[in-house]
Amino acid sequence: MYLRHGAFSYLPELTDADIAAQVRYALDNGWPVSVEYTDDPHPRNVYWDMWGLPMFDLTEPDAVLREIQDCRAAFPQHYVRVLAYDARLGRQTTALSFLVQRPENEPGFRLVRTESNDRVQRYSFQPYATEAPTGARYAAG
């Protein structure tokens, strides 16, 4: 299963040059950039682990690209994304978010139906990945 997260999710995988161009766009707009990773890509899981602190006052994408490479090396079987924040409205707002890495094997989700009172049916998603313990969800093999 190929999960869709953030901007550019229906395009082919971004190259490092494409990533650098998007980071430059964010920096040109004055948006701080951060790198995050997770092994639980559920669509409602918006709180991914941060790789370092958000990067403020940058003018070139080189520092962000270095952090992306370090995160990829540390977590080769995790999802890694870049976020850019816009604080012009007086609050932190995600202006841009896109994946820069995904695991080789994406197990996907199952649809779970639960029947309730008066024949009401409720549906939820359960990721296959969470059947393994944290840290081993996308183990090679």
KEDRENFI-605243 format. One record per atom (N, C-alpha, C): residue number from 0; residue in one letter; chain; atom name; x, y, z. Coordinates in nm, 3 decimals. Example, Ala and Ser with C-alpha at 12.3 -4.5 7.8 and 13.67 -1.06 7.14 Angstrom:
+-----+---+---+----+---------+---------+---------+
|   k | r | c |  a |       u |       v |       w |
+-----+---+---+----+---------+---------+---------+
|   0 | A | A |  N |   1.319 |  -0.569 |   0.780 |
|   0 | A | A | CA |   1.230 |  -0.450 |   0.780 |
|   0 | A | A |  C |   1.320 |  -0.330 |   0.780 |
|   1 | S | A |  N |   1.285 |  -0.225 |   0.708 |
|   1 | S | A | CA |   1.367 |  -0.106 |   0.714 |
|   1 | S | A |  C |   1.290 |   0.003 |   0.787 |
+-----+---+---+----+---------+---------+---------+
***
This chain:
+-----+---+---+----+---------+---------+---------+
|   k | r | c |  a |       u |       v |       w |
+-----+---+---+----+---------+---------+---------+
|   0 | M | A |  N |   0.085 |  -0.117 |   0.000 |
|   0 | M | A | CA |   0.000 |   0.000 |   0.000 |
|   0 | M | A |  C |   0.090 |   0.123 |   0.000 |
|   1 | Y | A |  N |   0.057 |   0.219 |  -0.083 |
|   1 | Y | A | CA |   0.134 |   0.343 |  -0.094 |
|   1 | Y | A |  C |   0.054 |   0.453 |  -0.025 |
|   2 | L | A |  N |   0.099 |   0.493 |   0.095 |
|   2 | L | A | CA |   0.026 |   0.593 |   0.173 |
|   2 | L | A |  C |   0.050 |   0.733 |   0.119 |
|   3 | R | A |  N |  -0.051 |   0.815 |   0.125 |
|   3 | R | A | CA |  -0.044 |   0.953 |   0.078 |
|   3 | R | A |  C |  -0.043 |   1.047 |   0.198 |
|   4 | H | A |  N |   0.065 |   1.123 |   0.214 |
|   4 | H | A | CA |   0.079 |   1.217 |   0.324 |
|   4 | H | A |  C |   0.130 |   1.349 |   0.272 |
|   5 | G | A |  N |   0.063 |   1.456 |   0.303 |
|   5 | G | A | CA |   0.114 |   1.590 |   0.274 |
|   5 | G | A |  C |   0.111 |   1.626 |   0.127 |
|   6 | A | A |  N |   0.176 |   1.739 |   0.099 |
|   6 | A | A | CA |   0.183 |   1.789 |  -0.038 |
|   6 | A | A |  C |   0.267 |   1.694 |  -0.123 |
|   7 | F | A |  N |   0.243 |   1.694 |  -0.250 |
|   7 | F | A | CA |   0.318 |   1.616 |  -0.349 |
|   7 | F | A |  C |   0.301 |   1.467 |  -0.334 |
|   8 | S | A |  N |   0.203 |   1.420 |  -0.259 |
|   8 | S | A | CA |   0.190 |   1.277 |  -0.233 |
|   8 | S | A |  C |   0.145 |   1.197 |  -0.355 |
|   9 | Y | A |  N |   0.091 |   1.263 |  -0.456 |
|   9 | Y | A | CA |   0.050 |   1.193 |  -0.577 |
|   9 | Y | A |  C |   0.152 |   1.206 |  -0.689 |
|  10 | L | A |  N |   0.265 |   1.267 |  -0.659 |
|  10 | L | A | CA |   0.375 |   1.279 |  -0.755 |
|  10 | L | A |  C |   0.476 |   1.168 |  -0.729 |
|  11 | P | A |  N |   0.564 |   1.143 |  -0.825 |
|  11 | P | A | CA |   0.673 |   1.048 |  -0.797 |
|  11 | P | A |  C |   0.757 |   1.096 |  -0.679 |
|  12 | E | A |  N |   0.835 |   1.005 |  -0.621 |
|  12 | E | A | CA |   0.920 |   1.040 |  -0.507 |
|  12 | E | A |  C |   1.006 |   1.161 |  -0.541 |
|  13 | L | A |  N |   1.021 |   1.251 |  -0.445 |
|  13 | L | A | CA |   1.103 |   1.371 |  -0.465 |
|  13 | L | A |  C |   1.251 |   1.335 |  -0.459 |
|  14 | T | A |  N |   1.328 |   1.393 |  -0.549 |
|  14 | T | A | CA |   1.473 |   1.378 |  -0.543 |
|  14 | T | A |  C |   1.527 |   1.477 |  -0.441 |
|  15 | D | A |  N |   1.654 |   1.465 |  -0.408 |
|  15 | D | A | CA |   1.714 |   1.561 |  -0.315 |
|  15 | D | A |  C |   1.712 |   1.701 |  -0.373 |
|  16 | A | A |  N |   1.725 |   1.714 |  -0.505 |
|  16 | A | A | CA |   1.717 |   1.847 |  -0.568 |
|  16 | A | A |  C |   1.576 |   1.904 |  -0.555 |
|  17 | D | A |  N |   1.474 |   1.818 |  -0.570 |
|  17 | D | A | CA |   1.335 |   1.863 |  -0.552 |
|  17 | D | A |  C |   1.311 |   1.906 |  -0.408 |
|  18 | I | A |  N |   1.364 |   1.828 |  -0.314 |
|  18 | I | A | CA |   1.347 |   1.861 |  -0.172 |
|  18 | I | A |  C |   1.414 |   1.994 |  -0.142 |
|  19 | A | A |  N |   1.535 |   2.014 |  -0.195 |
|  19 | A | A | CA |   1.607 |   2.140 |  -0.174 |
|  19 | A | A |  C |   1.527 |   2.258 |  -0.230 |
|  20 | A | A |  N |   1.463 |   2.240 |  -0.344 |
|  20 | A | A | CA |   1.383 |   2.348 |  -0.404 |
|  20 | A | A |  C |   1.264 |   2.382 |  -0.315 |
|  21 | Q | A |  N |   1.198 |   2.281 |  -0.258 |
|  21 | Q | A | CA |   1.083 |   2.308 |  -0.171 |
|  21 | Q | A |  C |   1.126 |   2.371 |  -0.040 |
|  22 | V | A |  N |   1.239 |   2.328 |   0.014 |
|  22 | V | A | CA |   1.291 |   2.389 |   0.136 |
|  22 | V | A |  C |   1.329 |   2.534 |   0.108 |
|  23 | R | A |  N |   1.391 |   2.560 |  -0.006 |
|  23 | R | A | CA |   1.425 |   2.698 |  -0.041 |
|  23 | R | A |  C |   1.299 |   2.785 |  -0.052 |
|  24 | Y | A |  N |   1.193 |   2.729 |  -0.110 |
|  24 | Y | A | CA |   1.066 |   2.802 |  -0.119 |
|  24 | Y | A |  C |   1.016 |   2.839 |   0.020 |
|  25 | A | A |  N |   1.022 |   2.742 |   0.113 |
|  25 | A | A | CA |   0.976 |   2.768 |   0.250 |
|  25 | A | A |  C |   1.062 |   2.877 |   0.315 |
|  26 | L | A |  N |   1.192 |   2.866 |   0.299 |
|  26 | L | A | CA |   1.282 |   2.964 |   0.359 |
|  26 | L | A |  C |   1.263 |   3.103 |   0.297 |
|  27 | D | A |  N |   1.239 |   3.108 |   0.166 |
|  27 | D | A | CA |   1.215 |   3.237 |   0.100 |
|  27 | D | A |  C |   1.088 |   3.305 |   0.152 |
|  28 | N | A |  N |   0.994 |   3.224 |   0.201 |
|  28 | N | A | CA |   0.871 |   3.278 |   0.258 |
|  28 | N | A |  C |   0.883 |   3.308 |   0.407 |
|  29 | G | A |  N |   1.001 |   3.282 |   0.464 |
|  29 | G | A | CA |   1.023 |   3.309 |   0.606 |
|  29 | G | A |  C |   0.964 |   3.204 |   0.698 |
|  30 | W | A |  N |   0.942 |   3.085 |   0.648 |
|  30 | W | A | CA |   0.884 |   2.978 |   0.729 |
|  30 | W | A |  C |   0.993 |   2.894 |   0.793 |
|  31 | P | A |  N |   0.993 |   2.878 |   0.926 |
|  31 | P | A | CA |   1.087 |   2.785 |   0.990 |
|  31 | P | A |  C |   1.056 |   2.642 |   0.944 |
|  32 | V | A |  N |   1.158 |   2.558 |   0.937 |
|  32 | V | A | CA |   1.144 |   2.422 |   0.886 |
|  32 | V | A |  C |   1.184 |   2.324 |   0.995 |
|  33 | S | A |  N |   1.114 |   2.212 |   1.002 |
|  33 | S | A | CA |   1.153 |   2.106 |   1.094 |
|  33 | S | A |  C |   1.143 |   1.971 |   1.023 |
|  34 | V | A |  N |   1.213 |   1.872 |   1.078 |
|  34 | V | A | CA |   1.214 |   1.736 |   1.025 |
|  34 | V | A |  C |   1.154 |   1.645 |   1.131 |
|  35 | E | A |  N |   1.063 |   1.557 |   1.089 |
|  35 | E | A | CA |   0.996 |   1.465 |   1.181 |
|  35 | E | A |  C |   0.999 |   1.324 |   1.123 |
|  36 | Y | A |  N |   0.982 |   1.224 |   1.210 |
|  36 | Y | A | CA |   0.981 |   1.084 |   1.167 |
|  36 | Y | A |  C |   0.881 |   1.005 |   1.251 |
|  37 | T | A |  N |   0.836 |   0.891 |   1.197 |
|  37 | T | A | CA |   0.746 |   0.802 |   1.270 |
|  37 | T | A |  C |   0.748 |   0.663 |   1.209 |
|  38 | D | A |  N |   0.702 |   0.567 |   1.286 |
|  38 | D | A | CA |   0.679 |   0.433 |   1.231 |
|  38 | D | A |  C |   0.530 |   0.398 |   1.239 |
|  39 | D | A |  N |   0.449 |   0.495 |   1.277 |
|  39 | D | A | CA |   0.303 |   0.478 |   1.280 |
|  39 | D | A |  C |   0.239 |   0.586 |   1.192 |
|  40 | P | A |  N |   0.217 |   0.558 |   1.066 |
|  40 | P | A | CA |   0.170 |   0.661 |   0.972 |
|  40 | P | A |  C |   0.019 |   0.679 |   0.967 |
|  41 | H | A |  N |  -0.053 |   0.640 |   1.071 |
|  41 | H | A | CA |  -0.199 |   0.654 |   1.067 |
|  41 | H | A |  C |  -0.235 |   0.799 |   1.034 |
|  42 | P | A |  N |  -0.335 |   0.819 |   0.949 |
|  42 | P | A | CA |  -0.371 |   0.956 |   0.909 |
|  42 | P | A |  C |  -0.405 |   1.049 |   1.025 |
|  43 | R | A |  N |  -0.452 |   0.994 |   1.135 |
|  43 | R | A | CA |  -0.484 |   1.080 |   1.251 |
|  43 | R | A |  C |  -0.365 |   1.098 |   1.345 |
|  44 | N | A |  N |  -0.255 |   1.033 |   1.316 |
|  44 | N | A | CA |  -0.134 |   1.049 |   1.397 |
|  44 | N | A |  C |  -0.059 |   1.171 |   1.343 |
|  45 | V | A |  N |  -0.091 |   1.287 |   1.394 |
|  45 | V | A | CA |  -0.027 |   1.410 |   1.346 |
|  45 | V | A |  C |   0.095 |   1.446 |   1.430 |
|  46 | Y | A |  N |   0.113 |   1.381 |   1.544 |
|  46 | Y | A | CA |   0.226 |   1.411 |   1.632 |
|  46 | Y | A |  C |   0.339 |   1.312 |   1.608 |
|  47 | W | A |  N |   0.424 |   1.342 |   1.512 |
|  47 | W | A | CA |   0.539 |   1.258 |   1.484 |
|  47 | W | A |  C |   0.654 |   1.302 |   1.574 |
|  48 | D | A |  N |   0.756 |   1.218 |   1.587 |
|  48 | D | A | CA |   0.874 |   1.252 |   1.666 |
|  48 | D | A |  C |   0.957 |   1.355 |   1.590 |
|  49 | M | A |  N |   1.003 |   1.458 |   1.663 |
|  49 | M | A | CA |   1.084 |   1.561 |   1.600 |
|  49 | M | A |  C |   1.230 |   1.518 |   1.594 |
|  50 | W | A |  N |   1.293 |   1.545 |   1.481 |
|  50 | W | A | CA |   1.436 |   1.524 |   1.467 |
|  50 | W | A |  C |   1.501 |   1.659 |   1.492 |
|  51 | G | A |  N |   1.547 |   1.679 |   1.613 |
|  51 | G | A | CA |   1.605 |   1.808 |   1.649 |
|  51 | G | A |  C |   1.497 |   1.912 |   1.669 |
|  52 | L | A |  N |   1.538 |   2.036 |   1.672 |
|  52 | L | A | CA |   1.446 |   2.148 |   1.691 |
|  52 | L | A |  C |   1.413 |   2.213 |   1.558 |
|  53 | P | A |  N |   1.302 |   2.287 |   1.550 |
|  53 | P | A | CA |   1.275 |   2.361 |   1.426 |
|  53 | P | A |  C |   1.390 |   2.456 |   1.395 |
|  54 | M | A |  N |   1.417 |   2.473 |   1.267 |
|  54 | M | A | CA |   1.531 |   2.553 |   1.223 |
|  54 | M | A |  C |   1.483 |   2.691 |   1.181 |
|  55 | F | A |  N |   1.521 |   2.792 |   1.259 |
|  55 | F | A | CA |   1.482 |   2.930 |   1.234 |
|  55 | F | A |  C |   1.598 |   3.005 |   1.169 |
|  56 | D | A |  N |   1.567 |   3.117 |   1.107 |
|  56 | D | A | CA |   1.665 |   3.212 |   1.054 |
|  56 | D | A |  C |   1.764 |   3.150 |   0.956 |
|  57 | L | A |  N |   1.720 |   3.053 |   0.879 |
|  57 | L | A | CA |   1.806 |   2.998 |   0.774 |
|  57 | L | A |  C |   1.780 |   3.071 |   0.644 |
|  58 | T | A |  N |   1.883 |   3.082 |   0.560 |
|  58 | T | A | CA |   1.865 |   3.142 |   0.427 |
|  58 | T | A |  C |   1.893 |   3.042 |   0.317 |
|  59 | E | A |  N |   1.964 |   2.934 |   0.349 |
|  59 | E | A | CA |   1.997 |   2.830 |   0.251 |
|  59 | E | A |  C |   1.947 |   2.695 |   0.301 |
|  60 | P | A |  N |   1.908 |   2.606 |   0.209 |
|  60 | P | A | CA |   1.853 |   2.476 |   0.251 |
|  60 | P | A |  C |   1.956 |   2.373 |   0.294 |
|  61 | D | A |  N |   2.084 |   2.406 |   0.289 |
|  61 | D | A | CA |   2.188 |   2.306 |   0.317 |
|  61 | D | A |  C |   2.175 |   2.244 |   0.456 |
|  62 | A | A |  N |   2.149 |   2.326 |   0.558 |
|  62 | A | A | CA |   2.136 |   2.273 |   0.695 |
|  62 | A | A |  C |   2.017 |   2.179 |   0.707 |
|  63 | V | A |  N |   1.907 |   2.212 |   0.642 |
|  63 | V | A | CA |   1.788 |   2.126 |   0.646 |
|  63 | V | A |  C |   1.818 |   1.994 |   0.575 |
|  64 | L | A |  N |   1.883 |   2.000 |   0.460 |
|  64 | L | A | CA |   1.916 |   1.878 |   0.386 |
|  64 | L | A |  C |   2.009 |   1.788 |   0.467 |
|  65 | R | A |  N |   2.102 |   1.846 |   0.541 |
|  65 | R | A | CA |   2.191 |   1.768 |   0.626 |
|  65 | R | A |  C |   2.111 |   1.698 |   0.737 |
|  66 | E | A |  N |   2.016 |   1.769 |   0.796 |
|  66 | E | A | CA |   1.932 |   1.707 |   0.900 |
|  66 | E | A |  C |   1.845 |   1.596 |   0.843 |
|  67 | I | A |  N |   1.795 |   1.615 |   0.723 |
|  67 | I | A | CA |   1.716 |   1.509 |   0.657 |
|  67 | I | A |  C |   1.802 |   1.386 |   0.636 |
|  68 | Q | A |  N |   1.924 |   1.403 |   0.586 |
|  68 | Q | A | CA |   2.014 |   1.289 |   0.564 |
|  68 | Q | A |  C |   2.048 |   1.219 |   0.695 |
|  69 | D | A |  N |   2.070 |   1.295 |   0.802 |
|  69 | D | A | CA |   2.100 |   1.234 |   0.932 |
|  69 | D | A |  C |   1.980 |   1.155 |   0.984 |
|  70 | C | A |  N |   1.862 |   1.208 |   0.967 |
|  70 | C | A | CA |   1.740 |   1.139 |   1.011 |
|  70 | C | A |  C |   1.718 |   1.012 |   0.929 |
|  71 | R | A |  N |   1.739 |   1.021 |   0.799 |
|  71 | R | A | CA |   1.727 |   0.902 |   0.713 |
|  71 | R | A |  C |   1.824 |   0.793 |   0.755 |
|  72 | A | A |  N |   1.947 |   0.833 |   0.788 |
|  72 | A | A | CA |   2.048 |   0.735 |   0.828 |
|  72 | A | A |  C |   2.013 |   0.671 |   0.962 |
|  73 | A | A |  N |   1.958 |   0.749 |   1.054 |
|  73 | A | A | CA |   1.923 |   0.696 |   1.186 |
|  73 | A | A |  C |   1.798 |   0.609 |   1.182 |
|  74 | F | A |  N |   1.705 |   0.640 |   1.093 |
|  74 | F | A | CA |   1.577 |   0.568 |   1.085 |
|  74 | F | A |  C |   1.548 |   0.527 |   0.941 |
|  75 | P | A |  N |   1.620 |   0.428 |   0.889 |
|  75 | P | A | CA |   1.603 |   0.392 |   0.747 |
|  75 | P | A |  C |   1.469 |   0.328 |   0.713 |
|  76 | Q | A |  N |   1.398 |   0.274 |   0.812 |
|  76 | Q | A | CA |   1.269 |   0.209 |   0.786 |
|  76 | Q | A |  C |   1.152 |   0.287 |   0.845 |
|  77 | H | A |  N |   1.164 |   0.419 |   0.855 |
|  77 | H | A | CA |   1.058 |   0.504 |   0.907 |
|  77 | H | A |  C |   1.015 |   0.603 |   0.799 |
|  78 | Y | A |  N |   0.902 |   0.663 |   0.825 |
|  78 | Y | A | CA |   0.858 |   0.776 |   0.743 |
|  78 | Y | A |  C |   0.929 |   0.900 |   0.794 |
|  79 | V | A |  N |   0.976 |   0.984 |   0.703 |
|  79 | V | A | CA |   1.040 |   1.110 |   0.739 |
|  79 | V | A |  C |   0.970 |   1.219 |   0.660 |
|  80 | R | A |  N |   0.935 |   1.328 |   0.727 |
|  80 | R | A | CA |   0.869 |   1.438 |   0.658 |
|  80 | R | A |  C |   0.932 |   1.571 |   0.698 |
|  81 | V | A |  N |   0.911 |   1.668 |   0.612 |
|  81 | V | A | CA |   0.956 |   1.805 |   0.636 |
|  81 | V | A |  C |   0.832 |   1.891 |   0.654 |
|  82 | L | A |  N |   0.835 |   1.975 |   0.756 |
|  82 | L | A | CA |   0.724 |   2.068 |   0.781 |
|  82 | L | A |  C |   0.778 |   2.210 |   0.779 |
|  83 | A | A |  N |   0.699 |   2.301 |   0.726 |
|  83 | A | A | CA |   0.732 |   2.443 |   0.730 |
|  83 | A | A |  C |   0.616 |   2.514 |   0.800 |
|  84 | Y | A |  N |   0.650 |   2.604 |   0.892 |
|  84 | Y | A | CA |   0.549 |   2.671 |   0.974 |
|  84 | Y | A |  C |   0.537 |   2.817 |   0.936 |
|  85 | D | A |  N |   0.415 |   2.867 |   0.938 |
|  85 | D | A | CA |   0.388 |   3.007 |   0.910 |
|  85 | D | A |  C |   0.324 |   3.067 |   1.035 |
|  86 | A | A |  N |   0.391 |   3.166 |   1.094 |
|  86 | A | A | CA |   0.341 |   3.227 |   1.218 |
|  86 | A | A |  C |   0.283 |   3.366 |   1.194 |
|  87 | R | A |  N |   0.256 |   3.400 |   1.070 |
|  87 | R | A | CA |   0.207 |   3.535 |   1.042 |
|  87 | R | A |  C |   0.070 |   3.564 |   1.103 |
|  88 | L | A |  N |  -0.010 |   3.464 |   1.127 |
|  88 | L | A | CA |  -0.143 |   3.485 |   1.184 |
|  88 | L | A |  C |  -0.140 |   3.490 |   1.336 |
|  89 | G | A |  N |  -0.021 |   3.491 |   1.395 |
|  89 | G | A | CA |  -0.009 |   3.497 |   1.540 |
|  89 | G | A |  C |  -0.015 |   3.361 |   1.606 |
|  90 | R | A |  N |  -0.014 |   3.255 |   1.527 |
|  90 | R | A | CA |  -0.012 |   3.120 |   1.581 |
|  90 | R | A |  C |   0.064 |   3.031 |   1.483 |
|  91 | Q | A |  N |   0.114 |   2.922 |   1.534 |
|  91 | Q | A | CA |   0.190 |   2.831 |   1.449 |
|  91 | Q | A |  C |   0.096 |   2.753 |   1.359 |
|  92 | T | A |  N |   0.114 |   2.767 |   1.230 |
|  92 | T | A | CA |   0.029 |   2.701 |   1.132 |
|  92 | T | A |  C |   0.118 |   2.626 |   1.033 |
|  93 | T | A |  N |   0.085 |   2.503 |   1.002 |
|  93 | T | A | CA |   0.161 |   2.428 |   0.904 |
|  93 | T | A |  C |   0.130 |   2.483 |   0.766 |
|  94 | A | A |  N |   0.233 |   2.536 |   0.701 |
|  94 | A | A | CA |   0.217 |   2.593 |   0.568 |
|  94 | A | A |  C |   0.251 |   2.491 |   0.460 |
|  95 | L | A |  N |   0.340 |   2.398 |   0.490 |
|  95 | L | A | CA |   0.384 |   2.300 |   0.392 |
|  95 | L | A |  C |   0.431 |   2.176 |   0.465 |
|  96 | S | A |  N |   0.392 |   2.060 |   0.416 |
|  96 | S | A | CA |   0.432 |   1.933 |   0.475 |
|  96 | S | A |  C |   0.445 |   1.831 |   0.362 |
|  97 | F | A |  N |   0.557 |   1.759 |   0.359 |
|  97 | F | A | CA |   0.574 |   1.658 |   0.256 |
|  97 | F | A |  C |   0.673 |   1.551 |   0.303 |
|  98 | L | A |  N |   0.653 |   1.428 |   0.251 |
|  98 | L | A | CA |   0.739 |   1.315 |   0.285 |
|  98 | L | A |  C |   0.869 |   1.322 |   0.207 |
|  99 | V | A |  N |   0.977 |   1.286 |   0.274 |
|  99 | V | A | CA |   1.106 |   1.277 |   0.207 |
|  99 | V | A |  C |   1.162 |   1.135 |   0.215 |
| 100 | Q | A |  N |   1.094 |   1.047 |   0.289 |
| 100 | Q | A | CA |   1.133 |   0.906 |   0.295 |
| 100 | Q | A |  C |   1.014 |   0.824 |   0.342 |
| 101 | R | A |  N |   1.005 |   0.704 |   0.289 |
| 101 | R | A | CA |   0.906 |   0.607 |   0.333 |
| 101 | R | A |  C |   0.973 |   0.471 |   0.338 |
| 102 | P | A |  N |   0.926 |   0.379 |   0.423 |
| 102 | P | A | CA |   0.987 |   0.246 |   0.429 |
| 102 | P | A |  C |   0.965 |   0.169 |   0.299 |
| 103 | E | A |  N |   1.051 |   0.072 |   0.274 |
| 103 | E | A | CA |   1.036 |  -0.008 |   0.152 |
| 103 | E | A |  C |   0.905 |  -0.085 |   0.151 |
| 104 | N | A |  N |   0.865 |  -0.137 |   0.268 |
| 104 | N | A | CA |   0.742 |  -0.215 |   0.279 |
| 104 | N | A |  C |   0.641 |  -0.136 |   0.362 |
| 105 | E | A |  N |   0.532 |  -0.097 |   0.298 |
| 105 | E | A | CA |   0.426 |  -0.026 |   0.370 |
| 105 | E | A |  C |   0.307 |  -0.121 |   0.384 |
| 106 | P | A |  N |   0.286 |  -0.175 |   0.504 |
| 106 | P | A | CA |   0.184 |  -0.278 |   0.520 |
| 106 | P | A |  C |   0.040 |  -0.230 |   0.503 |
| 107 | G | A |  N |   0.010 |  -0.105 |   0.528 |
| 107 | G | A | CA |  -0.123 |  -0.053 |   0.505 |
| 107 | G | A |  C |  -0.217 |  -0.065 |   0.623 |
| 108 | F | A |  N |  -0.348 |  -0.061 |   0.594 |
| 108 | F | A | CA |  -0.452 |  -0.057 |   0.697 |
| 108 | F | A |  C |  -0.561 |  -0.157 |   0.664 |
| 109 | R | A |  N |  -0.631 |  -0.198 |   0.768 |
| 109 | R | A | CA |  -0.752 |  -0.278 |   0.747 |
| 109 | R | A |  C |  -0.871 |  -0.195 |   0.793 |
| 110 | L | A |  N |  -0.982 |  -0.213 |   0.729 |
| 110 | L | A | CA |  -1.104 |  -0.145 |   0.766 |
| 110 | L | A |  C |  -1.179 |  -0.232 |   0.865 |
| 111 | V | A |  N |  -1.209 |  -0.178 |   0.982 |
| 111 | V | A | CA |  -1.275 |  -0.253 |   1.089 |
| 111 | V | A |  C |  -1.416 |  -0.198 |   1.106 |
| 112 | R | A |  N |  -1.514 |  -0.287 |   1.095 |
| 112 | R | A | CA |  -1.653 |  -0.246 |   1.112 |
| 112 | R | A |  C |  -1.703 |  -0.294 |   1.247 |
| 113 | T | A |  N |  -1.768 |  -0.203 |   1.320 |
| 113 | T | A | CA |  -1.826 |  -0.234 |   1.450 |
| 113 | T | A |  C |  -1.974 |  -0.204 |   1.445 |
| 114 | E | A |  N |  -2.053 |  -0.303 |   1.487 |
| 114 | E | A | CA |  -2.198 |  -0.282 |   1.488 |
| 114 | E | A |  C |  -2.240 |  -0.238 |   1.627 |
| 115 | S | A |  N |  -2.336 |  -0.145 |   1.631 |
| 115 | S | A | CA |  -2.377 |  -0.084 |   1.756 |
| 115 | S | A |  C |  -2.528 |  -0.093 |   1.769 |
| 116 | N | A |  N |  -2.584 |  -0.014 |   1.858 |
| 116 | N | A | CA |  -2.729 |  -0.013 |   1.880 |
| 116 | N | A |  C |  -2.804 |   0.025 |   1.753 |
| 117 | D | A |  N |  -2.923 |  -0.027 |   1.737 |
| 117 | D | A | CA |  -3.012 |   0.007 |   1.626 |
| 117 | D | A |  C |  -2.947 |  -0.016 |   1.490 |
| 118 | R | A |  N |  -2.866 |  -0.117 |   1.480 |
| 118 | R | A | CA |  -2.802 |  -0.155 |   1.354 |
| 118 | R | A |  C |  -2.709 |  -0.048 |   1.298 |
| 119 | V | A |  N |  -2.659 |   0.038 |   1.384 |
| 119 | V | A | CA |  -2.563 |   0.140 |   1.343 |
| 119 | V | A |  C |  -2.427 |   0.073 |   1.321 |
| 120 | Q | A |  N |  -2.365 |   0.107 |   1.212 |
| 120 | Q | A | CA |  -2.233 |   0.051 |   1.182 |
| 120 | Q | A |  C |  -2.130 |   0.164 |   1.182 |
| 121 | R | A |  N |  -2.023 |   0.141 |   1.252 |
| 121 | R | A | CA |  -1.915 |   0.239 |   1.259 |
| 121 | R | A |  C |  -1.790 |   0.176 |   1.198 |
| 122 | Y | A |  N |  -1.713 |   0.258 |   1.130 |
| 122 | Y | A | CA |  -1.592 |   0.209 |   1.063 |
| 122 | Y | A |  C |  -1.470 |   0.282 |   1.117 |
| 123 | S | A |  N |  -1.360 |   0.209 |   1.126 |
| 123 | S | A | CA |  -1.233 |   0.268 |   1.166 |
| 123 | S | A |  C |  -1.122 |   0.197 |   1.091 |
| 124 | F | A |  N |  -1.005 |   0.261 |   1.091 |
| 124 | F | A | CA |  -0.887 |   0.203 |   1.027 |
| 124 | F | A |  C |  -0.794 |   0.149 |   1.134 |
| 125 | Q | A |  N |  -0.739 |   0.032 |   1.110 |
| 125 | Q | A | CA |  -0.639 |  -0.024 |   1.200 |
| 125 | Q | A |  C |  -0.516 |  -0.054 |   1.116 |
| 126 | P | A |  N |  -0.401 |   0.009 |   1.150 |
| 126 | P | A | CA |  -0.280 |  -0.016 |   1.071 |
| 126 | P | A |  C |  -0.220 |  -0.152 |   1.103 |
| 127 | Y | A |  N |  -0.179 |  -0.222 |   0.998 |
| 127 | Y | A | CA |  -0.110 |  -0.350 |   1.019 |
| 127 | Y | A |  C |   0.021 |  -0.329 |   1.093 |
| 128 | A | A |  N |   0.083 |  -0.214 |   1.073 |
| 128 | A | A | CA |   0.214 |  -0.188 |   1.130 |
| 128 | A | A |  C |   0.213 |  -0.191 |   1.283 |
| 129 | T | A |  N |   0.103 |  -0.155 |   1.346 |
| 129 | T | A | CA |   0.099 |  -0.149 |   1.492 |
| 129 | T | A |  C |   0.087 |  -0.286 |   1.557 |
| 130 | E | A |  N |   0.077 |  -0.392 |   1.478 |
| 130 | E | A | CA |   0.074 |  -0.527 |   1.535 |
| 130 | E | A |  C |   0.212 |  -0.568 |   1.586 |
| 131 | A | A |  N |   0.316 |  -0.502 |   1.538 |
| 131 | A | A | CA |   0.452 |  -0.526 |   1.588 |
| 131 | A | A |  C |   0.486 |  -0.418 |   1.690 |
| 132 | P | A |  N |   0.578 |  -0.444 |   1.780 |
| 132 | P | A | CA |   0.613 |  -0.342 |   1.880 |
| 132 | P | A |  C |   0.683 |  -0.221 |   1.817 |
| 133 | T | A |  N |   0.678 |  -0.110 |   1.887 |
| 133 | T | A | CA |   0.742 |   0.011 |   1.841 |
| 133 | T | A |  C |   0.891 |  -0.016 |   1.817 |
| 134 | G | A |  N |   0.942 |   0.032 |   1.705 |
| 134 | G | A | CA |   1.081 |   0.010 |   1.669 |
| 134 | G | A |  C |   1.100 |  -0.111 |   1.581 |
| 135 | A | A |  N |   1.003 |  -0.202 |   1.579 |
| 135 | A | A | CA |   1.013 |  -0.321 |   1.496 |
| 135 | A | A |  C |   0.901 |  -0.327 |   1.392 |
| 136 | R | A |  N |   0.829 |  -0.219 |   1.377 |
| 136 | R | A | CA |   0.712 |  -0.219 |   1.288 |
| 136 | R | A |  C |   0.752 |  -0.233 |   1.142 |
| 137 | Y | A |  N |   0.866 |  -0.178 |   1.105 |
| 137 | Y | A | CA |   0.910 |  -0.185 |   0.966 |
| 137 | Y | A |  C |   1.046 |  -0.252 |   0.959 |
| 138 | A | A |  N |   1.064 |  -0.356 |   1.037 |
| 138 | A | A | CA |   1.192 |  -0.425 |   1.038 |
| 138 | A | A |  C |   1.218 |  -0.489 |   0.902 |
| 139 | A | A |  N |   1.344 |  -0.491 |   0.865 |
| 139 | A | A | CA |   1.380 |  -0.553 |   0.736 |
| 139 | A | A |  C |   1.349 |  -0.701 |   0.742 |
| 140 | G | A |  N |   1.300 |  -0.751 |   0.631 |
| 140 | G | A | CA |   1.275 |  -0.893 |   0.631 |
| 140 | G | A |  C |   1.161 |  -0.922 |   0.549 |
+-----+---+---+----+---------+---------+---------+
***
